[in-house]
Amino acid sequence: MKYTVTPNRDAKLLLENYGKSGNYLMLTVRFLFGLLNEEIMKDIEKKIGLKISPKIKPDLLKWVKPKKLSFSSLHDELTYKLEEFHCLYEIQEESFVKSALDHFTEIDIYNYPLTQMDQMVISFFVKSCPTLKSLWLSVCKFGVEDKNEELTPPPAKRLCLQEQAEPNNSPVYLLCQALKDPNRKLKILKLERCGLTTGCCGSLCHMLRTNQTLSELELKWNQLGDSGVKLLCEGLKCQNSGLQKIVLWGCELTADCCGELSSVLTTRKTLTEVNLNLNELGDSGVRRLCTGLKHPDCKLQKLWLDKCGLTANCCGVLSSVLSTSQTLIELSLNLNKLGDAGVKQLCKGLRHPDCKLQTLGLFRCDLTADCCGDLSSALGMNQVLTELDLKWNRQLGDSGVKVLCERLKHPGCRLKKIRFSWCNLTADCCSDLSTVLSTNQILTELDLGENNLGYSGLKLLCEKLKDQNCKLRKIRIAVLQWMQYQPSISTTNLHGEEKRETGLC
């Protein structure tokens, strides 16, 4: 004798009370999803003659579909939202899962300890969600033990990840297995501050060798070390890799890995952005990188080297990169002790007619007024540089800014954005700056934050902001000075019919 069970009424009540009555309902709802798996239903009917009606499935789909797959442990609902991942994992029915996930493009999980089961579920989502483009796991601890979780995978015919011949116990193994699937369309993978080490890079390397869709890989603040990055480079050199951007911010790298990175620059033509901020690469490391940067096959467009222990000793080779690279448009050298001598060498490359650089970051590089003549000369000859960051160079002072203003007033200068915050400026340079505002037709953004410009300096600047010839769209000024002077300049935020933005710092 066969019996048919239709759980509609009780199931609807269960879903309505989900999240209101404590954790005990979670496993019940998860069990309900698993019970409605087609394979499970057939198995139950065959073994005990009990037929389970699938009529509740539309209600389950409606309950799951509006959910947002983005959460943080800072919110009380985190546990319930993650549980919904598990519910879809339990049903393991391809058409149902795809219907539930067909509008999701991003999964963002912050500050959560991921059990092995959680990792299986997230990997399942990567494998099963056809529209998923971005996965961001930030401050997530991998491999947390949960004795209440059943770690045995679902039946063999389910959509779970199948074990490969490649043995690997790294925390990201399951995730990398999912990304090997040629049907996956994930483009952005961010694993920020997740406690990853060199051991994880083998799995990432194997994934990069086969994945052709991933365009951005971010591994900020993980202890990968030189040996880990060398493994990643092996994957990046593979012809199948389509990676365009890699972020290795604060990964405990040294000059030892820069040879392999340089080799990647010459072989991986899709790679256009590399971020190596906060790694002690030193001058020797950057020299090795420059070998790849000068290679005609290198297509890199953006390179970040903030706080990498650089000095003037590497600026000569960086200058030669500026004069030879046909693709490099952004170079960030912030928080390095380059000094005036280093910047003077960089200016040789900036003055070269083949230089393509558009953005240069020299924030807190120990610069003084002594290098401003060379910078001014470079700005006069360079027709592509549009953004220059000189923040936190306290010795630049009024005399340095005055020298730069002579070039900024020239009609040939193409600079659009310049930053002078924390440069020890006073009212003494404001006359020159105000002349720039009334004559320069290109400059749209000026940062003067945290300088003691005084009432007289602000008055000069604001008078020029009223000028119809002023094309500035954004100006940053220290908040206390602005509040003292604001009543007198309430009409200076308009230019024609367009509003001008005044930023306060």
C-alpha positions in Angstrom: 0.0 0.0 0.0 1.3 3.5 -0.9 0.6 6.6 1.0 0.9 10.2 -0.4 2.0 13.0 1.9 1.3 16.6 0.9 3.1 18.9 3.4 1.9 22.3 2.0 0.1 23.7 5.0 2.6 22.7 7.7 5.5 23.6 5.4 4.1 27.1 4.8 3.7 27.6 8.5 7.3 26.4 9.1 8.7 28.8 6.5 6.7 31.8 8.0 8.2 31.1 11.4 11.7 30.5 10.2 14.1 32.7 12.0 11.7 33.6 14.8 11.8 30.5 17.0 15.4 29.8 17.5 17.8 27.4 15.8 15.8 24.3 16.0 13.7 25.2 12.9 16.8 25.5 10.8 17.5 21.8 10.6 13.9 21.1 10.0 13.7 23.4 7.0 17.0 22.0 5.7 15.5 18.5 6.1 12.4 19.5 4.2 14.5 20.7 1.2 16.5 17.5 1.2 13.3 15.4 1.5 12.0 17.0 -1.8 15.0 16.0 -3.8 13.7 13.9 -6.7 16.1 11.1 -6.1 15.3 11.0 -2.4 11.5 11.0 -3.1 11.8 8.1 -5.5 14.0 6.2 -3.0 11.5 6.7 -0.2 8.6 5.6 -2.3 10.4 2.5 -3.5 11.6 1.4 0.0 8.6 2.2 2.2 5.8 3.0 -0.2 5.5 6.6 0.9 5.0 9.1 -1.9 5.8 12.7 -1.1 4.0 15.3 -3.1 6.3 17.9 -4.8 3.6 20.6 -4.7 5.4 22.5 -1.9 8.3 23.2 -4.2 6.9 26.5 -5.7 6.5 27.8 -2.2 10.1 26.8 -1.3 11.3 28.5 -4.5 9.4 31.7 -3.6 10.8 31.6 -0.1 14.4 31.3 -1.2 14.4 33.5 -4.4 14.1 37.0 -2.8 17.0 36.3 -0.4 20.1 38.3 -0.8 23.3 36.3 -0.7 25.4 38.9 1.0 25.9 39.1 4.8 28.2 39.8 7.7 28.6 38.5 11.2 27.8 42.1 12.3 24.2 41.4 11.5 21.9 39.1 13.6 20.5 37.4 10.6 23.8 36.0 9.4 23.2 32.5 10.7 19.8 32.3 9.1 21.0 33.6 5.7 23.9 31.1 5.6 21.4 28.4 6.5 19.6 29.2 3.2 22.7 28.3 1.3 22.5 24.9 3.1 18.9 24.5 2.2 19.5 24.8 -1.5 22.5 22.5 -1.2 20.2 19.9 0.3 17.7 19.8 -2.5 20.4 19.3 -5.1 18.0 19.6 -8.0 19.5 21.4 -10.9 16.4 23.1 -12.3 15.3 24.2 -8.9 18.7 25.6 -7.9 19.1 27.4 -11.1 15.7 29.0 -10.8 16.5 30.1 -7.3 19.8 31.6 -8.3 19.2 33.0 -11.7 19.2 36.6 -10.5 22.3 36.4 -8.3 25.5 38.0 -9.5 27.5 38.4 -6.2 28.1 36.6 -2.9 29.8 38.6 -0.2 30.6 37.0 3.2 32.4 39.0 5.8 33.9 37.9 9.1 32.5 34.4 9.5 34.2 31.2 10.6 33.5 28.7 7.7 33.1 25.1 8.7 34.0 22.4 6.2 30.3 22.0 5.4 30.0 25.7 4.8 32.9 25.5 2.3 31.2 22.6 0.5 28.0 24.6 0.2 29.8 27.8 -1.1 31.7 25.7 -3.6 28.4 24.1 -4.7 26.9 27.6 -5.3 29.9 28.6 -7.4 29.4 25.5 -9.4 25.6 25.7 -9.7 24.8 29.4 -10.0 25.0 30.3 -13.8 24.9 34.1 -13.2 27.4 34.4 -10.4 30.1 36.9 -11.3 31.7 37.8 -8.0 32.7 36.0 -4.8 34.1 37.9 -1.9 35.2 36.2 1.3 36.6 38.7 3.7 38.1 38.0 7.2 36.6 34.4 6.9 38.4 31.7 8.8 38.5 28.4 6.8 38.3 24.9 8.2 36.5 25.6 11.5 35.4 22.4 13.1 31.7 21.9 13.7 30.9 18.6 15.3 27.2 19.0 14.6 27.7 19.1 10.8 27.5 16.0 8.7 30.5 16.3 6.4 29.6 13.3 4.2 28.7 14.6 0.7 25.2 13.9 -0.6 24.5 10.9 -2.8 26.8 10.3 -5.8 24.3 11.5 -8.4 23.8 14.8 -6.8 25.3 18.0 -8.1 28.0 18.1 -5.5 31.7 18.5 -6.3 33.4 15.2 -7.2 36.8 14.4 -5.8 39.6 14.7 -8.3 42.7 12.7 -8.7 44.7 15.7 -7.4 45.1 15.3 -3.6 44.9 18.5 -1.7 44.0 19.5 1.8 44.2 23.2 1.4 41.3 25.3 2.7 40.5 26.6 -0.8 40.6 23.1 -2.5 36.8 22.7 -2.9 36.4 26.2 -4.2 39.2 25.8 -6.7 37.6 22.5 -7.9 34.4 24.3 -8.6 36.2 27.1 -10.5 37.8 24.5 -12.8 34.3 23.8 -14.2 34.4 25.2 -17.8 30.8 26.3 -17.5 31.5 28.7 -14.5 31.4 32.4 -15.3 32.8 33.8 -12.1 35.0 36.8 -13.0 36.0 38.2 -9.6 37.4 36.2 -6.7 38.4 38.0 -3.5 39.9 36.1 -0.5 40.8 38.9 1.8 42.5 38.3 5.2 41.4 34.7 5.2 44.5 33.2 6.8 45.7 31.6 3.6 49.3 30.4 3.3 51.7 29.0 0.8 49.8 25.7 1.0 46.7 27.2 -0.6 48.6 28.4 -3.7 48.9 24.9 -5.2 45.1 24.7 -5.5 44.9 28.2 -6.9 47.7 27.4 -9.4 45.8 24.4 -10.7 42.6 26.4 -11.0 44.3 29.2 -12.9 45.7 26.7 -15.4 42.2 25.7 -16.5 39.9 28.6 -15.7 39.5 30.9 -18.6 36.8 33.3 -17.3 38.3 34.6 -14.0 39.6 38.1 -14.6 40.3 39.4 -11.1 42.0 37.6 -8.2 42.4 39.5 -4.9 44.4 37.9 -2.1 45.0 40.8 0.3 46.6 40.3 3.7 47.3 36.6 3.4 50.7 35.1 4.4 51.4 33.6 0.9 55.1 34.4 0.9 57.5 34.2 -2.0 57.1 30.5 -2.4 53.3 30.8 -2.6 53.4 33.6 -5.3 55.9 31.5 -7.3 53.3 28.8 -7.4 50.6 31.3 -8.5 53.0 32.5 -11.3 53.1 28.9 -12.7 49.4 29.0 -13.1 49.4 32.5 -14.6 51.9 31.5 -17.2 49.5 28.9 -18.6 48.0 29.8 -21.9 44.4 29.1 -20.6 44.5 31.8 -17.9 42.6 34.9 -18.7 43.4 36.8 -15.5 43.6 40.6 -16.0 44.1 41.9 -12.4 45.9 40.4 -9.4 46.1 42.0 -6.0 48.8 40.7 -3.6 48.6 43.5 -1.1 50.4 42.7 2.2 51.2 39.1 1.3 54.7 39.0 2.9 56.6 39.1 -0.4 60.2 40.1 -1.0 62.5 40.5 -4.0 62.8 36.8 -4.2 59.5 36.4 -6.1 60.0 39.3 -8.4 61.8 37.3 -11.1 58.8 35.0 -11.5 56.4 38.0 -11.5 58.5 39.6 -14.1 58.3 36.5 -16.3 54.5 36.5 -15.9 54.4 40.1 -17.2 56.1 39.0 -20.5 54.0 35.8 -21.0 50.5 36.7 -19.7 49.4 39.3 -22.2 45.9 39.6 -20.6 47.4 40.8 -17.3 46.8 44.6 -17.1 46.8 45.4 -13.4 49.1 44.3 -10.6 48.9 45.5 -7.0 51.9 44.7 -4.8 51.3 47.3 -2.1 52.8 46.8 1.4 55.4 44.1 0.5 59.1 44.6 1.2 60.2 44.2 -2.4 63.0 46.7 -2.1 65.0 48.3 -5.0 66.3 45.0 -6.1 62.8 43.5 -6.5 61.6 46.4 -8.5 64.6 46.2 -10.8 63.7 42.6 -11.5 60.1 43.6 -12.2 61.3 46.3 -14.6 62.9 43.7 -16.8 59.4 42.4 -17.6 57.9 45.8 -17.7 60.3 46.9 -20.5 59.6 43.8 -22.5 57.6 44.6 -25.7 55.2 41.7 -24.9 54.3 43.2 -21.5 50.8 44.8 -21.6 50.5 46.0 -18.0 48.6 49.2 -17.6 48.5 49.8 -13.9 51.1 49.0 -11.2 50.8 49.7 -7.5 54.0 49.7 -5.4 53.0 51.6 -2.3 55.2 51.1 0.8 57.4 48.6 -0.8 60.7 49.8 0.7 61.8 51.7 -2.4 64.4 54.5 -2.6 66.0 56.6 -5.3 68.2 53.7 -6.3 65.3 52.1 -8.3 64.1 55.3 -9.9 66.5 55.1 -12.8 65.2 51.8 -14.0 61.6 52.9 -13.4 62.3 56.0 -15.5 63.5 53.8 -18.4 60.2 51.9 -18.1 58.2 55.1 -18.5 60.1 55.9 -21.7 59.7 52.4 -23.2 56.4 51.0 -22.1 53.6 51.6 -24.5 50.8 50.5 -22.1 51.7 51.6 -18.6 49.2 54.5 -17.7 49.2 54.4 -13.9 52.1 54.0 -11.5 51.7 54.3 -7.7 54.8 54.8 -5.6 53.3 56.2 -2.5 54.9 55.8 0.9 58.4 55.1 -0.4 61.4 57.2 0.5 62.3 58.2 -3.1 63.3 61.8 -2.2 64.1 64.6 -4.6 66.9 62.5 -6.2 64.5 59.7 -7.1 61.8 62.0 -8.5 64.3 63.9 -10.6 65.2 60.6 -12.2 61.5 59.7 -12.8 61.1 63.1 -14.5 63.5 62.0 -17.2 61.1 59.3 -18.2 58.1 61.6 -17.8 59.7 64.0 -20.3 60.3 61.3 -22.9 58.0 61.7 -25.9 57.0 58.0 -25.8 55.8 58.2 -22.1 52.2 57.1 -21.8 51.7 57.6 -18.0 48.5 59.3 -17.1 48.5 58.9 -13.2 51.5 59.1 -10.9 51.2 58.7 -7.1 54.0 60.2 -5.0 52.2 60.5 -1.7 54.6 60.8 1.3 57.8 60.2 -0.7 60.0 62.7 1.3 59.9 65.3 -1.4 60.9 69.0 -1.0 60.7 72.1 -3.1 64.0 71.1 -4.7 62.4 68.5 -7.0 59.6 70.9 -8.2 61.6 72.4 -11.0 62.0 69.0 -12.6 58.3 68.1 -12.0 57.3 71.5 -13.6 59.5 70.7 -16.6 58.0 67.3 -16.9 54.5 68.7 -16.8 55.4 71.1 -19.6 56.6 68.4 -21.9 54.3 65.5 -21.0 51.0 65.7 -22.9 49.3 62.6 -21.3 49.8 62.9 -17.5 46.5 64.0 -16.0 46.7 63.1 -12.3 49.5 63.8 -9.8 49.4 63.0 -6.1 51.8 64.9 -3.9 50.0 64.5 -0.6 51.9 64.4 2.7 55.2 65.8 1.4 55.5 68.3 4.2 58.7 69.9 2.9 57.2 70.8 -0.4 55.9 74.1 1.1 54.9 77.3 -0.6 58.1 77.6 -2.6 57.6 74.2 -4.2 53.9 74.9 -5.1 54.8 78.3 -6.6 57.3 76.6 -8.9 54.6 74.1 -10.0 52.0 76.8 -10.5 54.2 78.4 -13.1 53.7 75.3 -15.2 50.1 74.8 -14.2 49.4 78.3 -15.7 50.8 77.3 -19.0 48.2 76.3 -21.6 50.2 73.3 -22.6 49.9 71.6 -19.2 47.3 68.7 -19.4 47.0 68.0 -15.7 43.4 67.6 -14.5 43.9 66.6 -10.9 46.6 67.5 -8.4 46.7 66.9 -4.6 48.6 69.1 -2.2 47.0 68.1 1.2 49.4 68.0 4.2 52.1 69.9 2.2 52.7 72.6 4.8 51.1 75.4 2.6 50.2 78.8 3.8 48.5 81.9 2.4 51.8 82.8 0.7 51.1 80.4 -2.2 47.5 81.2 -2.6 48.1 84.1 -5.0 49.8 81.7 -7.4 47.1 79.1 -7.0 44.4 81.6 -7.6 46.0 82.7 -10.8 46.0 79.0 -11.9 42.3 78.8 -11.2 41.5 81.7 -13.5 43.9 80.8 -16.3 44.0 77.0 -16.4 41.2 75.5 -18.6 42.1 71.8 -17.9 42.4 71.5 -14.1 39.2 70.1 -12.5 40.3 68.9 -9.1 42.5 70.5 -6.5 43.2 69.1 -3.1 44.5 71.6 -0.5 43.3 69.8 2.6 45.1 70.1 6.0 47.1 73.1 5.1 47.1 76.4 7.0 46.0 78.6 4.2 44.4 81.2 6.6 41.6 83.6 5.9 43.5 85.7 3.4 44.5 82.7 1.4 41.0 81.3 1.3 39.7 84.7 0.3 42.0 84.8 -2.7 41.0 81.3 -3.8 37.3 81.9 -3.4 37.4 85.1 -5.4 38.8 83.1 -8.3 36.2 80.4 -7.9 33.6 83.0 -8.8 35.5 83.7 -12.0 33.6 82.4 -15.1 37.0 81.3 -16.5 37.6 78.9 -13.6 36.9 75.3 -14.7 37.5 73.7 -11.3 34.9 71.2 -10.3 36.2 69.9 -7.0 38.3 71.6 -4.3 39.2 70.2 -0.8 40.0 72.6 2.0 40.5 72.0 5.8 37.1 72.0 7.4 37.8 74.5 10.2 39.1 77.1 7.8 36.2 76.5 5.5 33.6 76.9 8.3 35.2 80.2 9.3 35.0 81.6 5.8 31.9 79.9 4.3 29.4 82.7 5.0 31.3 84.9 2.6 31.4 82.5 -0.3 28.0 80.9 -0.5 27.7 81.9 -4.1 31.0 80.4 -5.3 29.7 76.9 -5.8 28.2 77.6 -9.2 29.8 77.7 -12.6 27.3 78.3 -15.4 24.6 75.8 -14.9 26.8 73.1 -13.3 27.4 72.8 -9.5 30.9 72.8 -8.2 31.7 70.4 -5.4 33.6 71.7 -2.4 35.1 68.8 -0.3 35.9 69.2 3.4 38.7 67.2 5.0 
